[in-house]
Amino acid sequence: MRKFRYILAFMALCLVVGPAVAQEVFKNDELTITKLEANMWVVETFDNTCMYIIEGDKKSMLIDTGTRAAKLDEVVKKITAKPLEVVLTHAHPDHAGNIHFFPEIWLHAADTVLLQKTYKGKVRFMHDGQIFDLGGTKIEVVHGPAHTPGSVMLIDRDNGNCYSGDAVGSGQVWLQLKPSSPMKTYIETCKKLEKLMDNGISKVYCGHYPHVKGALDKSYVTAMRLLAEEIDNGTAQGAEPFPTRIPGLGGDNPMIVRKGQVAIVYDPAFIK
């Protein structure tokens, strides 16, 4: 009877403490790899972007490739030796900077215009609703445009995870970049993710994990949508000039508006 009480006490403690604490498994001058969940790791880079590694029974997936990381292919093999699918959430250089280490990548066709012209490997085009079967783990592609025309969110329904890239931002979302999309496009992407989060998805792992150090929840996505709706209908308060300019890619007069936990950078010329 006493042994049974000990078992119950241990189970109760596990419920309070929750899942195992994140464990750092690799580090060098450019990146740090931390195991966040069973068979899932975040790769945090020197410039506050990130990648994710997901391992299935038969294959693994690398989500994004970061800005700069020497011998990234060899680093990934320290985590998983299984055949690798390299999938880009979008083609901006901070997420696609190391594609040259891999012979093949997956990308949404709408982002082709942003892809490095020097890449010599094979580019395969994925589509909304496509399923990557890693063996015991399935990852679904959900098109989520606005940050870029071909931004995608990668959905692991069994584990309740969304890997969002920059589709809904990492506390701040950039919508001032070219090619620009109307604010309503971003609103629809947020709504799409909200619906997923009403149906089993509980954690959003964003494209700049070092800024948030955890998964985002539905309240974050809803806050982004509500702020985007205010910008779209002209009721947003407190917009200010955004100091960062990106020649050739960013808008000429970007603005930023903040509300609570979220912020949106946008070009007033391309709201509609």
Backbone bond lengths (Angstrom), bond angles and torsions (degrees), N, CA, C in turn:
res aa  C-N    CA-C-N  psi(-1)  N-CA   C-N-CA  omega(-1)  CA-C   N-CA-C  phi
1 M - - - 1.470 - - 1.533 110.80 -
2 R 1.367 114.51 -42.42 1.466 118.43 179.10 1.528 110.44 -62.47
3 K 1.346 116.18 -41.53 1.465 119.98 178.64 1.524 110.54 -60.16
4 F 1.328 116.96 -40.42 1.459 120.98 179.66 1.528 110.99 -63.04
5 R 1.358 116.79 -39.80 1.462 120.18 178.40 1.521 110.68 -64.10
6 Y 1.348 117.60 -37.85 1.466 121.49 177.76 1.528 110.87 -62.38
7 I 1.331 115.71 -40.66 1.468 120.35 179.72 1.527 110.39 -63.99
8 L 1.353 116.25 -43.90 1.465 119.92 178.27 1.519 111.42 -62.18
9 A 1.345 115.84 -40.92 1.461 119.78 -179.99 1.521 110.67 -63.93
10 F 1.321 116.28 -41.13 1.477 120.04 178.92 1.520 111.05 -64.11
11 M 1.334 117.13 -42.03 1.472 120.74 178.84 1.511 110.42 -62.57
12 A 1.321 118.08 -41.00 1.457 121.75 179.53 1.522 110.48 -63.87
13 L 1.345 116.26 -40.68 1.458 119.98 178.51 1.517 110.69 -62.09
14 C 1.329 117.15 -41.96 1.464 121.06 178.73 1.518 111.24 -60.28
15 L 1.343 116.65 -38.34 1.456 119.82 179.65 1.518 111.28 -65.89
16 V 1.331 117.47 -35.79 1.460 121.45 179.99 1.518 111.24 -72.86
17 V 1.365 115.10 -46.72 1.457 120.18 -175.80 1.520 111.22 -71.38
18 G 1.349 116.57 -36.09 1.454 120.69 -179.94 1.510 111.20 84.06
19 P 1.355 117.55 -159.29 1.445 121.44 -175.98 1.525 111.95 -65.99
20 A 1.331 114.93 164.79 1.457 120.40 -179.07 1.521 110.86 -57.98
21 V 1.340 115.25 148.21 1.455 120.89 179.27 1.524 109.56 -65.09
22 A 1.338 116.68 142.92 1.452 120.91 178.18 1.525 110.04 -55.16
23 Q 1.334 115.66 138.41 1.461 120.92 -173.63 1.523 110.75 -122.34
24 E 1.343 116.81 120.75 1.460 121.22 175.87 1.525 109.38 -71.23
25 V 1.351 116.39 128.87 1.465 119.68 -175.86 1.526 112.89 -119.43
26 F 1.330 118.24 -13.39 1.466 121.06 -179.93 1.521 109.17 -160.13
27 K 1.339 115.53 145.54 1.459 119.80 178.36 1.526 109.52 -155.07
28 N 1.332 116.82 137.62 1.457 122.14 168.25 1.532 108.30 -140.08
29 D 1.327 117.23 -165.59 1.464 119.51 -175.27 1.525 113.38 -68.83
30 E 1.335 117.39 -19.22 1.465 120.80 -173.81 1.521 114.04 -108.42
31 L 1.308 118.40 -23.10 1.461 119.05 -174.42 1.520 112.01 -155.01
32 T 1.330 113.21 161.63 1.465 122.41 175.68 1.523 108.29 -131.51
33 I 1.315 116.99 133.44 1.463 120.93 179.33 1.525 108.88 -112.17
34 T 1.326 115.40 128.18 1.458 121.79 -177.99 1.522 109.28 -127.64
35 K 1.318 115.90 132.84 1.463 120.06 174.69 1.518 108.42 -80.45
36 L 1.328 116.31 120.86 1.464 121.58 -178.27 1.520 112.86 -100.07
37 E 1.324 116.33 -37.22 1.456 121.88 -179.46 1.527 107.65 -141.86
38 A 1.312 116.87 172.76 1.461 120.09 175.23 1.521 108.95 -58.23
39 N 1.311 117.16 123.41 1.463 122.83 177.06 1.527 113.72 63.67
40 M 1.355 117.24 28.51 1.466 120.84 176.73 1.522 109.94 -145.19
41 W 1.337 115.89 130.47 1.450 122.99 -177.72 1.528 110.23 -130.42
42 V 1.321 116.80 146.85 1.460 121.86 171.21 1.521 108.02 -105.75
43 V 1.326 116.21 137.09 1.461 123.18 176.91 1.522 106.84 -110.19
44 E 1.327 116.74 105.11 1.467 121.75 -179.06 1.528 109.50 -93.58
45 T 1.329 117.26 132.68 1.452 120.83 -174.78 1.526 111.85 -106.81
46 F 1.329 114.56 170.32 1.468 121.82 -175.15 1.523 112.77 -61.07
47 D 1.330 117.79 -24.11 1.464 121.14 -175.66 1.531 112.31 -106.23
48 N 1.325 116.42 24.08 1.476 122.34 174.69 1.519 114.18 65.44
49 T 1.306 116.58 26.50 1.461 118.97 167.22 1.524 106.89 -104.42
50 C 1.321 118.66 -173.53 1.463 118.96 -179.33 1.517 111.24 -160.34
51 M 1.317 113.26 166.49 1.456 123.80 171.93 1.525 107.06 -129.95
52 Y 1.321 116.58 165.17 1.457 121.07 174.39 1.526 109.25 -129.89
53 I 1.310 115.91 142.68 1.453 122.73 174.19 1.517 107.77 -115.56
54 I 1.334 116.50 128.26 1.460 122.46 177.10 1.526 107.24 -122.78
55 E 1.324 116.47 129.71 1.461 120.06 -179.07 1.520 110.49 -113.64
56 G 1.328 115.72 125.99 1.452 121.63 173.08 1.515 110.54 -100.57
57 D 1.323 116.36 -170.31 1.463 120.05 179.93 1.526 111.98 -73.63
58 K 1.337 116.74 -28.29 1.464 120.14 -175.58 1.525 113.20 -115.20
59 K 1.325 117.10 -34.75 1.469 121.21 -176.66 1.519 109.66 -138.83
60 S 1.325 114.51 167.40 1.459 120.69 174.71 1.520 109.50 -123.94
61 M 1.330 115.73 166.12 1.458 121.44 178.67 1.521 109.20 -131.16
62 L 1.331 116.10 134.61 1.455 122.50 169.24 1.512 107.27 -106.29
63 I 1.320 116.65 118.51 1.457 121.61 179.28 1.525 108.08 -96.58
64 D 1.326 116.30 112.84 1.471 125.59 -176.81 1.528 111.37 70.23
65 T 1.338 115.51 165.39 1.467 119.91 -175.49 1.520 112.98 -130.17
66 G 1.330 118.36 6.21 1.458 120.39 175.14 1.518 113.98 72.66
67 T 1.326 115.47 -178.84 1.463 122.37 -177.08 1.518 111.90 -86.04
68 R 1.326 115.38 -54.38 1.466 120.77 -179.19 1.514 108.46 -150.22
69 A 1.336 115.85 127.22 1.464 121.45 177.13 1.520 107.68 -159.22
70 A 1.313 116.58 111.85 1.457 120.90 -177.12 1.531 111.23 -61.44
71 K 1.346 115.83 133.44 1.461 122.44 175.83 1.527 111.99 51.44
72 L 1.329 115.51 47.47 1.464 119.86 -176.83 1.517 111.38 -58.79
73 D 1.320 117.33 -36.35 1.462 119.85 179.25 1.525 111.64 -59.34
74 E 1.339 116.85 -40.36 1.458 120.49 179.26 1.530 111.31 -71.79
75 V 1.313 116.65 -34.87 1.466 120.09 177.72 1.531 110.28 -64.07
76 V 1.323 116.57 -44.06 1.470 120.03 -179.98 1.525 110.73 -61.55
77 K 1.340 116.89 -35.89 1.465 120.51 -179.89 1.524 112.41 -66.88
78 K 1.324 117.89 -18.27 1.460 120.49 174.41 1.531 110.99 -70.06
79 I 1.341 115.64 -21.65 1.468 121.30 -179.28 1.516 111.01 -96.41
80 T 1.323 116.88 -43.75 1.463 121.03 -178.25 1.521 110.00 -146.02
81 A 1.325 115.84 135.43 1.456 121.63 179.21 1.521 111.62 -100.89
82 K 1.327 117.03 2.16 1.462 120.21 -176.91 1.534 111.07 -76.41
83 P 1.343 117.80 156.30 1.475 120.43 177.25 1.522 110.46 -51.16
84 L 1.342 115.79 139.02 1.467 120.90 -167.16 1.525 111.83 -114.10
85 E 1.326 115.58 130.73 1.461 121.84 167.93 1.525 106.92 -98.58
86 V 1.330 117.27 124.09 1.462 122.07 179.00 1.523 107.61 -103.34
87 V 1.328 116.21 115.10 1.462 122.37 -172.31 1.523 109.11 -122.16
88 L 1.325 116.90 126.87 1.459 121.59 178.10 1.523 110.10 -97.10
89 T 1.341 116.22 129.53 1.465 118.80 173.61 1.523 110.12 -70.36
90 H 1.331 117.27 -28.48 1.455 123.45 173.94 1.528 107.64 -168.91
91 A 1.332 116.76 172.78 1.461 120.12 -167.67 1.526 114.91 -102.82
92 H 1.324 119.28 14.36 1.463 119.57 174.64 1.528 109.97 -62.24
93 P 1.337 117.75 148.66 1.471 121.00 -172.94 1.517 115.55 -62.40
94 D 1.340 118.56 -23.62 1.467 118.36 177.47 1.522 112.08 -78.39
95 H 1.323 117.15 -6.57 1.463 121.53 176.82 1.520 112.63 -117.83
96 A 1.323 116.50 -12.65 1.466 121.56 -177.59 1.522 112.04 -127.74
97 G 1.323 117.75 17.54 1.452 120.92 -172.17 1.512 115.54 -70.17
98 N 1.339 117.53 -20.38 1.462 120.41 -175.91 1.526 113.09 -115.93
99 I 1.320 116.75 25.55 1.467 118.79 -178.17 1.528 112.02 -64.98
100 H 1.344 117.81 -21.20 1.465 120.46 -178.38 1.528 112.87 -65.43
101 F 1.326 118.05 -13.25 1.455 120.85 176.90 1.528 112.27 -79.95
102 F 1.318 117.53 -7.24 1.458 120.97 -172.77 1.528 110.59 -126.04
103 P 1.330 117.61 138.83 1.467 120.90 -176.18 1.524 114.14 -75.67
104 E 1.331 116.93 -14.51 1.473 120.21 -176.11 1.518 109.10 -151.70
105 I 1.328 116.75 139.59 1.462 122.10 176.33 1.522 109.54 -134.69
106 W 1.326 114.79 158.75 1.455 122.54 173.07 1.529 108.97 -109.13
107 L 1.342 115.70 139.28 1.456 122.03 -177.26 1.522 108.46 -152.23
108 H 1.344 116.71 148.49 1.462 119.22 171.15 1.530 108.51 -74.88
109 A 1.313 117.28 136.02 1.463 121.61 -173.81 1.521 113.35 -58.67
110 A 1.343 117.75 -28.80 1.462 120.30 -177.84 1.526 112.35 -67.11
111 D 1.338 117.99 -14.41 1.464 120.88 179.02 1.527 112.96 -98.29
112 T 1.317 117.21 6.64 1.466 120.24 -179.47 1.519 111.70 -55.57
113 V 1.319 117.11 -37.15 1.464 121.88 -178.11 1.526 112.14 -60.97
114 L 1.337 117.57 -23.36 1.463 122.10 -177.79 1.530 113.20 -96.81
115 L 1.319 117.97 -8.43 1.456 121.15 -173.70 1.525 111.82 -74.47
116 Q 1.340 116.13 145.22 1.463 121.71 176.79 1.527 110.38 -54.64
117 K 1.319 116.15 128.96 1.460 120.74 179.84 1.523 111.74 -74.16
118 T 1.337 117.32 -16.78 1.452 121.20 -176.30 1.523 113.61 -87.16
119 Y 1.329 117.63 -5.37 1.462 119.92 -178.32 1.524 110.32 -67.46
120 K 1.329 117.05 126.57 1.463 123.09 -175.71 1.522 113.14 -100.71
121 G 1.323 117.21 -6.37 1.454 120.09 -178.14 1.524 112.62 -80.83
122 K 1.309 115.59 -174.28 1.462 122.31 -179.68 1.517 110.10 -88.42
123 V 1.329 116.55 129.45 1.459 121.98 176.27 1.523 107.99 -103.72
124 R 1.313 116.45 120.99 1.456 121.48 177.27 1.527 108.00 -108.81
125 F 1.319 115.99 137.84 1.457 120.77 -175.49 1.524 110.75 -98.09
126 M 1.341 114.87 125.79 1.456 120.25 177.38 1.528 109.68 -99.78
127 H 1.308 116.61 164.25 1.465 120.88 -175.38 1.512 110.61 -135.73
128 D 1.316 114.90 160.87 1.458 122.31 178.40 1.519 109.87 -55.88
129 G 1.322 116.44 128.03 1.453 121.29 179.19 1.514 114.49 91.97
130 Q 1.325 118.19 -7.59 1.458 120.73 179.63 1.527 110.21 -64.79
131 I 1.332 116.01 145.52 1.463 121.86 -179.76 1.526 109.72 -116.26
132 F 1.326 116.35 128.23 1.455 122.29 169.19 1.522 107.09 -98.50
133 D 1.323 117.06 117.30 1.453 121.65 179.59 1.526 108.37 -98.14
134 L 1.339 116.49 107.92 1.462 121.48 -178.67 1.523 111.61 -90.43
135 G 1.313 116.16 -2.17 1.464 120.66 -175.39 1.516 109.90 91.35
136 G 1.332 116.27 98.82 1.459 120.67 -176.47 1.520 113.53 80.70
137 T 1.319 117.91 -13.04 1.465 123.79 177.86 1.516 108.07 -137.04
138 K 1.327 115.64 126.11 1.455 120.70 178.68 1.523 109.63 -116.54
139 I 1.323 115.53 133.99 1.457 121.99 -179.47 1.534 108.60 -117.05
140 E 1.334 114.94 122.76 1.467 121.47 -176.91 1.525 111.12 -102.36
141 V 1.328 115.61 137.39 1.467 122.02 178.68 1.524 109.47 -88.41
142 V 1.341 116.23 127.22 1.464 121.96 175.32 1.520 107.75 -124.42
143 H 1.310 117.22 116.70 1.464 121.83 179.14 1.530 109.40 -66.73
144 G 1.340 116.47 126.77 1.464 121.08 -178.67 1.519 111.24 -136.12
145 P 1.323 118.99 69.46 1.458 122.15 -173.34 1.525 113.99 -73.19
146 A 1.314 114.37 164.12 1.472 128.07 172.35 1.517 108.21 140.90
147 H 1.352 117.68 -58.11 1.463 119.51 175.33 1.527 109.02 -58.39
148 T 1.315 116.40 -44.88 1.467 123.38 166.54 1.521 106.89 -139.03
149 P 1.343 117.93 161.46 1.466 119.47 -179.14 1.524 113.46 -62.90
150 G 1.337 116.67 -29.70 1.455 120.14 -176.28 1.513 114.57 -109.83
151 S 1.327 118.03 19.60 1.463 119.81 177.41 1.526 110.50 -58.59
152 V 1.337 115.37 139.37 1.458 120.15 175.90 1.517 109.89 -128.45
153 M 1.315 114.98 156.57 1.454 123.31 169.86 1.520 107.01 -113.09
154 L 1.310 117.71 138.36 1.459 122.73 -176.87 1.516 108.75 -108.90
155 I 1.319 116.05 122.89 1.459 122.57 -167.15 1.520 111.15 -112.07
156 D 1.328 115.65 124.97 1.459 123.44 173.15 1.525 106.94 -109.81
157 R 1.312 116.22 92.78 1.469 120.62 -173.68 1.532 112.02 -66.61
158 D 1.323 117.77 -36.30 1.460 119.97 -176.77 1.518 111.94 -64.23
159 N 1.329 117.14 -34.36 1.462 120.90 -178.71 1.524 113.06 -103.09
160 G 1.336 117.07 1.87 1.461 120.82 176.16 1.512 114.35 72.33
161 N 1.346 117.02 25.35 1.455 120.36 -173.75 1.524 113.21 -110.22
162 C 1.326 114.93 143.92 1.459 122.77 169.70 1.522 107.78 -122.81
163 Y 1.319 116.42 128.62 1.466 122.32 173.64 1.518 105.79 -104.31
164 S 1.335 115.75 105.86 1.471 120.28 -162.96 1.520 114.96 -97.83
165 G 1.345 118.60 -5.12 1.457 117.55 -173.62 1.516 109.38 55.54
166 D 1.329 116.51 -132.78 1.467 120.87 176.19 1.522 112.17 -105.64
167 A 1.332 117.19 14.33 1.466 120.54 -173.85 1.519 112.83 -57.71
168 V 1.333 116.90 -40.35 1.471 120.14 178.33 1.523 111.77 -118.04
169 G 1.329 116.90 9.07 1.455 120.63 175.22 1.520 113.91 84.43
170 S 1.336 114.39 171.61 1.463 122.25 179.21 1.527 108.78 -125.86
171 G 1.326 115.17 60.04 1.463 121.66 -171.64 1.508 111.41 94.20
172 Q 1.308 115.68 -33.63 1.468 123.09 174.89 1.517 107.06 -136.42
173 V 1.317 117.91 134.16 1.458 120.87 177.92 1.529 109.16 -115.65
174 W 1.326 115.84 136.99 1.470 121.41 178.36 1.519 109.66 -97.30
175 L 1.324 115.52 116.05 1.466 121.91 177.51 1.527 111.07 -118.91
176 Q 1.336 116.98 12.37 1.463 121.18 -177.99 1.526 112.38 -93.40
177 L 1.319 116.83 -1.79 1.459 120.76 -173.19 1.523 112.00 -85.17
178 K 1.318 114.94 151.42 1.462 121.09 178.98 1.524 109.36 -93.27
179 P 1.356 116.59 146.92 1.457 128.33 -4.40 1.528 112.00 -71.55
180 S 1.327 115.35 132.95 1.459 121.94 -173.00 1.530 112.20 -80.85
181 S 1.322 114.30 152.52 1.464 121.70 175.55 1.521 108.80 -122.82
182 P 1.317 118.67 151.93 1.466 121.01 175.48 1.525 110.92 -62.46
183 M 1.315 117.11 152.84 1.460 121.52 178.69 1.529 111.12 -57.69
184 K 1.334 116.37 -31.84 1.472 119.43 179.84 1.526 111.56 -62.53
185 T 1.331 117.70 -28.50 1.465 120.41 177.74 1.521 110.10 -64.60
186 Y 1.325 116.02 -42.91 1.466 120.34 177.98 1.529 110.69 -65.95
187 I 1.316 116.82 -40.01 1.469 120.62 178.32 1.527 110.00 -59.18
188 E 1.330 116.78 -42.55 1.468 120.40 -179.81 1.525 111.42 -66.86
189 T 1.339 117.23 -35.92 1.468 119.93 176.21 1.523 110.65 -64.06
190 C 1.337 117.21 -43.12 1.469 120.29 176.63 1.523 111.13 -61.12
191 K 1.313 117.14 -42.88 1.462 120.68 179.30 1.525 111.12 -62.27
192 K 1.315 115.99 -39.58 1.464 120.44 179.11 1.530 110.46 -61.38
193 L 1.344 116.15 -43.15 1.459 119.86 179.46 1.533 111.05 -70.74
194 E 1.335 117.36 -37.69 1.473 119.87 176.28 1.532 110.77 -58.59
195 K 1.317 116.18 -40.90 1.465 119.98 179.45 1.526 110.51 -64.66
196 L 1.327 116.15 -41.49 1.463 119.36 176.60 1.534 110.65 -61.20
197 M 1.325 116.00 -36.41 1.459 120.34 -177.96 1.524 112.15 -77.80
198 D 1.300 116.32 -12.91 1.468 120.76 170.58 1.529 110.73 -85.27
199 N 1.328 115.91 -6.21 1.466 120.48 -174.47 1.530 111.43 -132.40
200 G 1.327 115.69 46.12 1.457 119.65 168.32 1.510 117.70 108.80
201 I 1.343 117.92 -19.21 1.459 119.51 177.47 1.531 108.13 -85.25
202 S 1.334 117.01 124.73 1.466 120.05 -175.88 1.523 113.29 -119.31
203 K 1.343 117.73 -15.97 1.467 120.88 -174.46 1.521 110.13 -129.47
204 V 1.325 115.81 129.55 1.461 121.80 175.68 1.524 107.86 -110.27
205 Y 1.328 115.76 113.64 1.462 121.53 175.35 1.524 107.63 -95.95
206 C 1.329 115.84 110.25 1.465 121.09 -169.96 1.529 111.73 -86.84
207 G 1.328 115.56 175.16 1.457 122.23 -174.63 1.506 115.31 -80.22
208 H 1.346 117.64 -9.44 1.467 121.72 177.15 1.527 108.38 -130.61
209 Y 1.322 114.09 61.34 1.468 122.39 -176.70 1.528 113.16 -52.65
210 P 1.342 120.11 -36.72 1.471 118.79 -179.44 1.528 114.41 -57.48
211 H 1.329 117.69 -23.88 1.463 120.10 179.13 1.529 112.71 -76.56
212 V 1.335 116.93 -24.65 1.466 119.74 -173.11 1.527 113.26 -116.42
213 K 1.329 117.12 -25.34 1.468 123.01 177.29 1.524 113.55 52.81
214 G 1.318 115.50 42.66 1.448 119.93 177.60 1.511 110.27 169.88
215 A 1.311 115.53 172.82 1.463 120.19 176.99 1.523 110.24 -80.21
216 L 1.317 116.28 144.75 1.459 122.45 175.73 1.527 109.45 -88.96
217 D 1.342 116.66 153.29 1.454 119.64 -179.80 1.529 110.85 -112.46
218 K 1.319 115.83 -175.52 1.464 119.88 -175.08 1.521 112.34 -63.65
219 S 1.333 117.82 -32.31 1.468 119.45 -178.54 1.526 111.18 -59.86
220 Y 1.321 116.69 -33.81 1.471 121.01 177.39 1.529 110.45 -65.08
221 V 1.322 116.59 -47.30 1.468 121.01 -178.41 1.530 110.11 -63.25
222 T 1.316 116.55 -41.83 1.467 120.71 178.62 1.528 111.08 -64.25
223 A 1.328 117.20 -41.22 1.461 120.57 178.54 1.529 110.81 -61.79
224 M 1.323 117.05 -39.60 1.461 120.71 176.74 1.531 110.87 -63.31
225 R 1.337 116.16 -44.59 1.471 119.20 -179.87 1.523 111.34 -61.91
226 L 1.317 116.65 -45.08 1.461 120.18 -178.23 1.530 111.61 -62.79
227 L 1.337 116.66 -40.26 1.458 119.67 178.09 1.529 110.32 -67.16
228 A 1.329 117.33 -40.44 1.467 120.74 177.98 1.528 110.96 -62.29
229 E 1.325 117.33 -37.37 1.462 120.56 178.20 1.526 110.95 -66.24
230 E 1.340 117.03 -36.92 1.461 119.78 176.82 1.524 111.21 -65.58
231 I 1.320 116.98 -41.29 1.468 119.76 177.43 1.528 109.68 -63.58
232 D 1.318 115.87 -42.34 1.466 120.59 -177.50 1.525 111.86 -64.43
233 N 1.335 117.57 -38.15 1.468 119.11 -177.60 1.529 113.73 -96.48
234 G 1.353 115.70 4.72 1.465 119.81 173.49 1.513 115.85 82.21
235 T 1.326 118.61 16.64 1.471 120.51 -178.27 1.531 113.63 -105.69
236 A 1.342 117.63 -0.39 1.471 120.26 -179.22 1.524 110.22 -64.88
237 Q 1.321 116.60 139.27 1.456 122.09 -177.81 1.538 110.80 -110.60
238 G 1.340 115.39 146.45 1.454 120.82 170.30 1.503 116.38 83.37
239 A 1.329 118.57 21.58 1.464 120.33 178.27 1.527 110.52 -65.39
240 E 1.338 116.32 139.63 1.453 122.97 -179.54 1.523 109.82 -133.14
241 P 1.333 117.50 156.29 1.468 119.34 174.47 1.524 110.85 -60.41
242 F 1.322 116.59 139.35 1.462 121.70 178.86 1.523 108.39 -94.12
243 P 1.334 118.91 126.53 1.460 120.84 -169.53 1.529 115.45 -73.76
244 T 1.325 118.19 -22.54 1.462 120.54 -173.97 1.523 111.12 -86.79
245 R 1.319 115.79 126.46 1.459 121.91 175.54 1.523 108.75 -113.81
246 I 1.331 116.38 140.03 1.459 120.98 176.39 1.519 107.29 -120.15
247 P 1.335 117.76 98.89 1.470 121.45 -176.17 1.530 111.99 -55.51
248 G 1.315 114.91 130.55 1.450 121.09 177.62 1.514 115.33 84.22
249 L 1.315 116.92 -18.17 1.459 119.77 -177.09 1.518 112.67 -121.58
250 G 1.337 117.12 -36.71 1.447 120.34 -178.13 1.512 113.44 -89.41
251 G 1.332 116.45 162.12 1.457 122.15 176.08 1.514 111.30 -68.56
252 D 1.323 116.43 161.86 1.472 121.36 -175.22 1.525 112.37 -74.33
253 N 1.329 117.10 -33.50 1.471 120.32 -175.93 1.529 110.89 -133.89
254 P 1.319 117.53 65.26 1.468 119.19 -176.41 1.525 111.92 -67.56
255 M 1.318 115.11 148.41 1.457 123.06 177.35 1.529 108.51 -123.93
256 I 1.322 116.17 156.03 1.455 121.16 174.37 1.523 108.65 -128.19
257 V 1.323 114.94 138.70 1.455 120.39 174.38 1.522 107.46 -130.24
258 R 1.321 115.94 134.56 1.458 122.43 -176.91 1.530 110.07 -115.69
259 K 1.321 114.16 146.62 1.465 119.05 175.16 1.523 107.99 -154.11
260 G 1.333 115.78 110.07 1.458 119.46 -179.38 1.517 111.36 62.44
261 Q 1.328 115.41 -124.58 1.458 121.55 -174.84 1.520 113.88 -84.75
262 V 1.327 118.79 -1.74 1.464 120.23 -172.40 1.526 111.54 -126.05
263 A 1.327 114.95 161.00 1.466 121.75 176.08 1.525 108.63 -149.76
264 I 1.323 115.65 146.10 1.464 121.64 178.52 1.523 108.66 -126.25
265 V 1.331 115.60 128.61 1.461 122.28 172.63 1.529 106.68 -100.83
266 Y 1.321 117.06 130.80 1.469 120.10 -174.58 1.521 110.06 -149.99
267 D 1.310 115.29 165.06 1.450 122.48 175.29 1.527 107.62 -106.19
268 P 1.313 118.11 115.89 1.478 120.48 -177.54 1.529 113.55 -55.92
269 A 1.328 116.80 -23.32 1.457 120.04 -179.32 1.527 112.70 -74.57
270 F 1.346 117.00 -13.53 1.452 119.61 -174.90 1.526 112.57 -128.28
271 I 1.318 116.84 36.49 1.464 119.96 176.34 1.533 109.84 -73.34
272 K 1.314 115.71 -42.64 1.471 120.44 -176.96 1.529 110.88 -95.74
